[in-house]
Amino acid sequence: MTASASGQAVDAASVTEAPAHHRNDWRVLLVLFIIAGIVESQAFGHLSAFTPIYLDTLGVPPEQISTWTGVLSSLAFVLGLPLLPFWGVWRPPLAIRAVRNLAAALS
């Protein structure tokens, strides 16, 4: 038993609170990140698709084009993985303002 604001005894188990309605629903962010992941994977897919054509225009011998395409595709991930923690440090201040404005608009 607990005391209410009016001084009456109230059973804590009988008090039910209304569910809180959150304006920032995690499902909206989940959908946003899924869309961003799809766009990113499509961009890398197109990069890998057009790299052999670009290497051919650079004059790379035809027997080495597949090797260099694989090296360049994996190099983006190999270089990007250790740099992930630094993206927050290297961000420009304007990007933070843009993200803040986007978050405010979504909420």
N, C-alpha and C positions, 0 to 999 in steps of 0.2 A: 504494500500500500504506500502511496505517496500522497503528499498534500498538493492540492491544486492552488491556483492563485487566489481563489476565494476562501481557502482554508478548509475545504471539504476533503475528506479522504477519497482518493480515486485509485482504483485498481490499475496498476501499470499495464497489465495484460489486456485490459479491456479498451485501452486508449489506442486507437489506430490513427496513424498520420496519413494524410492524403499523399499519394505518390508525387514526388517532385517532378515537375515538367522542366526538362532541360532544353534550353534553346540550342545548345551545341550538342547535337546528337552525334554519337560516335559513328553511326551508320553513314551519315553524310560524308564524314572524313574518309571512311573506308571506301566508299564509292569514288571519291575524289582521288585517292591514292591508287585504286585499281585502274582508273582511267589514265592517270599519269604513268603507271607502269606499262600499260598497253601502248601508249604513245612512244615511250622510251624504247620498248622492245621493237616496235615497228621502225623506229629511226635506226637502231643498230642493224636491223634486218636489211634495210635499204642500203646502209653503209657497206655491209658485207656483200650485197648483191652488185653494187656498182664499183667496188674497189678493183676487181679484175679489169674492168674496162678502163678505169683511170690509170692503172699500172701499165696497161698496154700503150696508152697514149704517152706515158713517161718514157717508154722505150725499154721496159724490163723484158728480157727474153721470155718467150712463151712457156718454156719448161720451168721457169722460176715463178711464174705468176701465182700458181696455187700455193706455193710455199710462202711467198710474201703476203698473200691475202690472209692466210692463217696466222702469220706472225703479227700483222697489223691488227687483226681482230682481237687476238688474245692480249696484245700489248695495252689496249684500252682498259681491260679489266685488271691486268697485272699492275699497271701504274695507278689506276683509280682506287683500288682496294686500300693500299696503305694511306692514301690521301683523304679518305672519308672523314676521319676525325677533325681535319683541318678546315672543312668547308664552313663550319660555324665561325671559325676565327677569321677566315678570309672574306666573309660575306661583306658586300658593300652596305653602308647604312641605309641607302635608298631601298635596297631589297627588303630589309626588315620592315620599313614603312609600308612597302607594297604588300607584303604578306599580312601585316597587321590590318591594313585597309581591307584586304580580301577576307580575312577572318571576321572583321566587323560586318562586312556586307553579307556574309553567309549566315551570321547569327542574327 
